[in-house]
Amino acid sequence: MSEQQVFSIQKIYTKDISFESPNTPELFTTNFQPQLAVDLNVESSKLGEDVFHVVLRVTATTKVEDKTAFLCEVEQAGIFTLKGFEEAELGYLLGSGCPNTLFPYAREVVSDLVQRGGFPQLLLEPVNFDAMYHSHLQSQQNAQQPTAQ
């Protein structure tokens, strides 16, 4: 009989927050036509037997023409118990399941920081962590392929 699978959240917390608006107050007097770039990164580490730490880093950079309006970085973290999973399932949970759990929290913190910075509300689009995870696996496989000579 196989071991029962457990996916549980022990703790969700904000590990790091950064908000900069280097070109204010001048930008507040212009016609605000922003260009947004969002960068996502997921890191995980093992804390103990069946206990993992996952950090989702969201960096939102908004520019108006060539000037940075604001740079907002949030590291949303969680401690998860993942027990009874095979290696491939564990990788999937750490690369997709846990970030899916953390993203709504990070999204809320980004929105709050941007508004507190005096800018219009920023609601990040939902993220397909499944696709990101599979893309990451594919790029790892491609990097391990021997090159034909």
Summary of the structure (lengths in Angstrom):
residues: 149
radius of gyration: 18.8
end to end distance: 48.4
largest distance: 67.5
contacts: 410
relative contact order: 0.20
helix: 34%
strand: 40%
